[in-house]
Amino acid sequence: MFLNQFFEFSMVLDEKKFQKVLSMAHVNADEWDEEKEEYIDNSMADKGIIIRYRDSQYKKKVIIIYNLQWKQLDGTSKADKVVSNLDKFIREYFSHRYKLNDFKLSGMRLVNDIDVGQQEMVDEYLKVFRRIGKVKNFTVAELENLEKKQYFYLRGNSNSIMFLAYSMEAVIKGYYEEKGTGGKKAKTAVREAEGSLRLEVRLDKPKAIRIYTEDIDTAECMKELLEERQNVFMDVLSQVVPFGSVYKKDKAMEIIQKEVEDSVLRRKMMRLVMLIPEKKSLYLAQKTMSCSRDMDKIMKGFAKINLSPVTLSKRQDVKWLENIYAYILQ
């Protein structure tokens, strides 16, 4: 599984120190973002690094965005090298006034682009994700720049963890439309994005980071997350998306009848399948069944026969969708 990785580091400074750092930055007046109250230094974008200087009246903050999507990481030694190189860059950029451990690791984004074939299949998977509905510890949220049918977005209620699934074709098309540009380059980019379903896991605040790391310095924390990135991604994904291929309700019932020998488990599994479209949520259907002690066993029963309890709607043209985990784990 290949994951694009984005890290965010932040450091709060007092007015005097902030202005001193800002005076040395590679920014000018036209790089001021009025909405976010920050200057943006894009001079190292080709190295995957963007520096933001948030000049808010309430808090002066320096933010480093580090994009690792262009690096393959295989093993501890690679993680050590990435962290060491970033620390070296920060020391040199800030004239050895600051180092990596002076910053706090304040965010992480893990991105998995899945090629599901045709664009129509992206749309079908998104329909199924939306049928999952409410998820425990998450709230269904909205994105301003995409139509509802083009994404599925969950925001953590208190843990600052986000999950997103969306159409890359829609994102690329919207990007060029917003810029007001078209032509061959735009058409090629949109065409290349067809059939691509993007899944994102975001740890948006330090408290989300602390769920997956010990309370250690920033360099060690980053190294640990680099080594555990796949486990982090899969942990959040498994909380949201049930394992298994997706069928119409009648076919799912037929598979349960055929594959599950335990009559009690079979009855509960069939009951869950019936409740999900009625409650418009996997989580609310599980709560309605009032058998929380058995729910892990029920969900494992579905996984064992490679069947998702979330079914295709009658209006969907497809009769079957491959288990999304088959794409991720290949």
C-alpha positions as CSV (number, residue, x, y, z in Angstrom):
1,M,0.0,0.0,0.0
2,F,1.5,3.3,-1.1
3,L,0.5,6.4,0.9
4,N,1.2,10.0,0.1
5,Q,2.1,11.7,3.4
6,F,1.8,15.3,4.5
7,F,3.1,16.6,7.9
8,E,2.4,19.9,9.5
9,F,4.7,21.4,12.1
10,S,4.0,24.6,14.1
11,M,5.9,26.9,16.4
12,V,4.4,29.8,18.4
13,L,6.6,32.9,18.8
14,D,6.3,36.2,20.6
15,E,5.9,39.4,18.5
16,K,9.6,40.3,18.5
17,K,10.9,36.9,17.5
18,F,8.2,36.4,14.9
19,Q,8.9,39.7,13.1
20,K,12.7,38.8,13.1
21,V,12.0,35.5,11.5
22,L,9.5,37.0,9.0
23,S,12.0,39.6,8.0
24,M,14.4,36.9,6.7
25,A,11.7,34.9,4.9
26,H,11.3,34.6,1.2
27,V,7.9,36.3,1.1
28,N,6.6,39.6,-0.2
29,A,3.3,41.5,-0.1
30,D,1.6,39.6,-2.9
31,E,2.1,36.3,-0.9
32,W,-0.2,37.5,1.9
33,D,-3.3,35.4,2.5
34,E,-5.8,37.8,4.0
35,E,-8.3,35.2,5.0
36,K,-5.8,33.1,7.0
37,E,-3.7,36.2,8.0
38,E,-0.5,34.6,6.8
39,Y,2.4,35.0,4.4
40,I,3.3,32.0,2.4
41,D,6.9,31.0,1.3
42,N,6.6,28.7,-1.7
43,S,10.3,29.0,-2.7
44,M,11.0,25.4,-1.6
45,A,7.8,23.8,-3.0
46,D,9.9,21.7,-5.4
47,K,11.4,20.0,-2.3
48,G,7.9,19.4,-0.9
49,I,8.2,22.2,1.7
50,I,6.0,25.2,2.2
51,I,6.5,27.7,5.1
52,R,3.6,29.8,6.4
53,Y,3.9,32.8,8.7
54,R,0.6,33.3,10.5
55,D,0.6,37.0,11.6
56,S,-2.6,36.9,13.6
57,Q,-3.2,39.5,16.3
58,Y,-3.9,36.7,18.7
59,K,-1.1,34.3,18.0
60,K,2.1,34.5,15.9
61,K,2.9,31.2,14.4
62,V,5.3,29.6,12.0
63,I,4.0,26.6,10.2
64,I,5.9,24.1,8.0
65,I,4.0,21.8,5.6
66,Y,6.2,18.9,4.5
67,N,4.9,16.9,1.5
68,L,6.4,13.4,1.3
69,Q,4.3,12.0,-1.6
70,W,7.4,11.9,-3.8
71,K,9.3,9.6,-1.4
72,Q,9.2,5.8,-1.1
73,L,9.8,4.8,2.5
74,D,10.7,1.2,3.2
75,G,12.0,0.6,6.7
76,T,13.4,2.4,9.7
77,S,16.6,3.6,8.0
78,K,14.6,5.6,5.4
79,A,12.5,7.2,8.1
80,D,15.7,8.2,10.0
81,K,17.1,9.8,6.9
82,V,13.9,11.7,6.1
83,V,13.7,13.1,9.7
84,S,17.4,14.0,9.7
85,N,17.2,15.8,6.4
86,L,14.2,17.8,7.5
87,D,16.0,18.8,10.7
88,K,19.0,19.9,8.7
89,F,16.8,21.9,6.3
90,I,15.1,23.7,9.2
91,R,18.4,24.6,10.9
92,E,19.8,26.0,7.7
93,Y,16.6,27.8,6.7
94,F,16.3,29.6,10.0
95,S,20.1,30.4,10.2
96,H,20.5,27.8,13.0
97,R,18.2,29.7,15.3
98,Y,15.7,26.9,15.3
99,K,15.6,23.1,14.8
100,L,12.9,20.5,14.2
101,N,12.3,19.8,17.9
102,D,11.5,23.5,18.4
103,F,8.3,22.8,16.4
104,K,5.3,20.8,17.4
105,L,4.0,18.1,15.1
106,S,0.5,19.5,14.7
107,G,-1.0,17.5,11.8
108,M,-0.6,14.6,9.5
109,R,-2.4,13.6,6.3
110,L,-2.3,10.1,4.7
111,V,-3.6,9.8,1.1
112,N,-4.3,6.7,-0.8
113,D,-5.3,7.0,-4.5
114,I,-7.2,3.9,-5.7
115,D,-7.7,3.2,-9.4
116,V,-11.2,1.5,-9.6
117,G,-11.3,1.6,-13.4
118,Q,-14.0,3.8,-14.9
119,Q,-15.3,7.0,-13.4
120,E,-18.7,5.5,-13.0
121,M,-17.2,3.0,-10.5
122,V,-15.9,5.9,-8.4
123,D,-19.4,7.3,-8.2
124,E,-20.8,3.9,-7.2
125,Y,-18.3,3.5,-4.3
126,L,-19.1,7.0,-3.1
127,K,-22.8,6.1,-3.1
128,V,-22.0,3.1,-0.9
129,F,-19.8,5.2,1.5
130,R,-22.6,7.7,1.9
131,R,-25.0,4.8,2.8
132,I,-22.6,4.0,5.8
133,G,-24.0,7.3,7.2
134,K,-23.2,8.2,10.8
135,V,-20.2,6.5,12.3
136,K,-19.4,6.2,16.0
137,N,-17.2,9.2,17.2
138,F,-17.6,10.9,13.9
139,T,-20.1,13.4,12.3
140,V,-21.0,13.6,8.6
141,A,-19.6,16.9,7.4
142,E,-19.7,19.0,4.1
143,L,-17.1,20.3,1.7
144,E,-17.7,23.7,0.1
145,N,-15.9,23.0,-3.2
146,L,-17.5,19.7,-4.2
147,E,-21.1,18.5,-4.8
148,K,-22.5,16.1,-2.3
149,K,-22.4,13.2,-4.7
150,Q,-18.7,13.6,-5.3
151,Y,-17.5,13.0,-1.7
152,F,-18.0,11.4,1.7
153,Y,-16.6,13.3,4.7
154,L,-16.5,12.5,8.4
155,R,-15.2,14.8,11.1
156,G,-14.2,13.4,14.5
157,N,-16.5,14.6,17.3
158,S,-13.7,15.2,19.8
159,N,-10.5,13.4,18.5
160,S,-9.7,15.7,15.6
161,I,-9.5,12.8,13.2
162,M,-11.0,13.2,9.7
163,F,-11.9,10.7,7.0
164,L,-12.6,11.7,3.4
165,A,-13.4,9.8,0.2
166,Y,-13.8,11.8,-3.0
167,S,-13.6,11.8,-6.8
168,M,-10.2,13.0,-8.1
169,E,-11.7,13.8,-11.4
170,A,-14.1,16.2,-9.7
171,V,-11.3,17.9,-7.8
172,I,-9.1,18.4,-10.9
173,K,-12.0,19.6,-13.0
174,G,-13.0,22.1,-10.2
175,Y,-9.4,23.3,-9.9
176,Y,-9.2,24.3,-13.6
177,E,-12.6,25.8,-13.6
178,E,-11.7,27.9,-10.6
179,K,-8.6,29.1,-12.4
180,G,-10.6,29.8,-15.5
181,T,-8.3,27.8,-17.6
182,G,-9.0,25.0,-20.0
183,G,-7.2,23.7,-23.1
184,K,-5.2,20.6,-23.7
185,K,-3.4,20.5,-20.4
186,A,-6.6,20.7,-18.4
187,K,-8.4,18.1,-20.4
188,T,-5.4,15.7,-20.1
189,A,-5.3,16.2,-16.3
190,V,-9.0,15.5,-16.0
191,R,-8.8,12.5,-18.2
192,E,-5.9,11.1,-16.2
193,A,-7.9,11.5,-13.0
194,E,-10.8,9.5,-14.3
195,G,-11.5,6.3,-12.3
196,S,-9.4,7.5,-9.3
197,L,-11.0,7.4,-5.9
198,R,-9.0,9.2,-3.2
199,L,-9.2,8.2,0.5
200,E,-7.7,10.5,3.1
201,V,-7.1,10.1,6.8
202,R,-6.2,13.4,8.6
203,L,-4.9,13.9,12.1
204,D,-5.7,17.6,12.4
205,K,-4.4,18.5,15.8
206,P,-1.7,17.4,18.3
207,K,-4.3,15.5,20.4
208,A,-5.0,13.3,17.3
209,I,-1.3,12.7,16.9
210,R,-1.0,11.7,20.5
211,I,-3.5,8.8,19.9
212,Y,-0.8,7.1,17.8
213,T,2.5,8.2,19.4
214,E,4.1,8.5,22.8
215,D,4.7,11.9,24.3
216,I,8.2,12.2,22.8
217,D,10.1,14.9,21.0
218,T,9.0,16.0,17.5
219,A,11.8,14.2,15.6
220,E,11.0,10.8,17.3
221,C,7.3,11.4,17.0
222,M,7.6,12.0,13.2
223,K,9.8,8.9,12.8
224,E,7.3,6.7,14.7
225,L,4.4,8.0,12.5
226,L,6.4,7.3,9.3
227,E,7.0,3.7,10.5
228,E,3.4,3.2,11.6
229,R,1.7,5.2,8.8
230,Q,0.0,2.2,7.2
231,N,-1.4,1.0,10.6
232,V,-2.7,4.5,11.3
233,F,-4.4,4.7,8.0
234,M,-6.0,1.2,8.3
235,D,-7.1,1.8,11.9
236,V,-9.1,4.9,10.9
237,L,-10.4,3.3,7.7
238,S,-11.6,0.2,9.6
239,Q,-13.6,2.4,12.0
240,V,-15.5,3.8,9.0
241,V,-15.7,1.3,6.2
242,P,-16.7,-2.3,6.9
243,F,-14.7,-5.1,5.2
244,G,-16.3,-7.0,2.4
245,S,-17.6,-6.9,-1.1
246,V,-20.9,-5.0,-1.7
247,Y,-24.1,-6.5,-3.1
248,K,-27.8,-5.7,-3.5
249,K,-29.8,-6.6,-0.3
250,D,-31.4,-9.7,-1.7
251,K,-28.1,-11.1,-2.8
252,A,-26.4,-10.3,0.5
253,M,-29.2,-12.2,2.3
254,E,-28.7,-15.1,0.0
255,I,-25.0,-15.2,0.7
256,I,-25.5,-15.1,4.5
257,Q,-28.1,-17.9,4.3
258,K,-25.6,-20.0,2.3
259,E,-22.3,-19.2,4.1
260,V,-23.2,-18.8,7.8
261,E,-23.9,-22.0,9.6
262,D,-24.5,-20.6,13.1
263,S,-28.3,-19.9,13.1
264,V,-28.2,-17.2,15.8
265,L,-25.3,-15.4,14.1
266,R,-27.0,-15.7,10.7
267,R,-30.2,-14.2,12.0
268,K,-28.4,-11.2,13.6
269,M,-26.4,-10.6,10.4
270,M,-29.5,-10.6,8.3
271,R,-31.2,-8.3,10.8
272,L,-28.3,-5.8,10.5
273,V,-28.5,-5.8,6.7
274,M,-32.2,-5.0,6.9
275,L,-31.8,-2.2,9.4
276,I,-29.0,-0.2,7.7
277,P,-31.1,1.3,4.8
278,E,-34.0,1.8,7.3
279,K,-31.8,3.8,9.7
280,K,-29.7,5.3,7.0
281,S,-26.6,4.5,9.1
282,L,-24.5,1.4,10.0
283,Y,-23.9,2.8,13.5
284,L,-27.6,3.6,14.2
285,A,-28.5,0.1,12.9
286,Q,-26.0,-1.5,15.2
287,K,-27.4,0.6,18.2
288,T,-31.0,-0.4,17.3
289,M,-30.1,-4.1,17.6
290,S,-29.2,-3.7,21.3
291,C,-26.6,-6.4,21.2
292,S,-23.4,-4.4,21.6
293,R,-21.5,-7.3,23.2
294,D,-22.1,-9.4,20.1
295,M,-21.5,-6.7,17.5
296,D,-17.8,-7.5,17.1
297,K,-18.7,-11.1,16.5
298,I,-21.4,-10.0,14.0
299,M,-19.0,-7.8,12.0
300,K,-16.3,-10.5,12.0
301,G,-18.9,-12.8,10.6
302,F,-19.4,-10.5,7.7
303,A,-15.6,-10.1,7.2
304,K,-15.2,-13.9,7.3
305,I,-17.4,-14.3,4.2
306,N,-16.1,-11.2,2.5
307,L,-19.5,-9.4,2.6
308,S,-20.2,-5.9,3.6
309,P,-23.4,-5.3,5.7
310,V,-23.9,-2.1,3.7
311,T,-25.7,-2.9,0.5
312,L,-26.2,-1.3,-2.9
313,S,-29.4,0.7,-3.3
314,K,-32.1,-0.5,-5.7
315,R,-31.3,2.6,-7.9
316,Q,-27.7,1.7,-8.4
317,D,-27.0,0.1,-11.8
318,V,-24.2,-2.2,-10.6
319,K,-25.0,-5.5,-9.0
320,W,-21.7,-5.9,-7.2
321,L,-18.7,-3.9,-6.0
322,E,-15.3,-5.4,-5.2
323,N,-14.2,-5.2,-1.5
324,I,-12.4,-1.8,-1.3
325,Y,-9.8,-3.3,0.9
326,A,-8.8,-5.6,-2.0
327,Y,-7.5,-2.5,-3.8
328,I,-5.8,-1.0,-0.8
329,L,-4.0,-4.2,0.4
330,Q,-2.9,-5.4,-3.1
